[in-house]
Amino acid sequence: MSKLLIILFIGLVFEAVGVIYLNKGVKEVGEVQKISAPEIWRVTRSGITNGNVLFGVLLMTIFFISLLYLMSQGTVSFVWPLTSLGFVLTTLAAKFILHEEVSLLRWSGVMLIMLGAGLITFSEKQLENKTPVPAQTTLPAGQ
């Protein structure tokens, strides 16, 4: 399980940094001014040529590949909820890299996410420590 957690953590770091770069790139591209074919083409062209967007997509792709590996090795009910820790890392990155203001209420939500992830990890440990009960066999009468 510790190998899966290490891979998950590394993948989540790629995800958090990827989101930061995507955010920077999308802000550089600018907002859609009106819904029209030329405007959509402008935004699309700007997005697919923006270095921050492309780097963010690369990092998110690495996260997705790590997620595919994790899903092939672990149970969905263990791996998928733990990906919510990405919210924690992304909030930290937004605070310290983008210098966003994060309210006490938001930090409280982050703490609840961490609590939930801890409970999931604990429940997986409980499953690992359970020893299977051997099946009882009964002998036919007279033996």
Beta strands, then each sheet from edge to edge (+ up, - down):
end
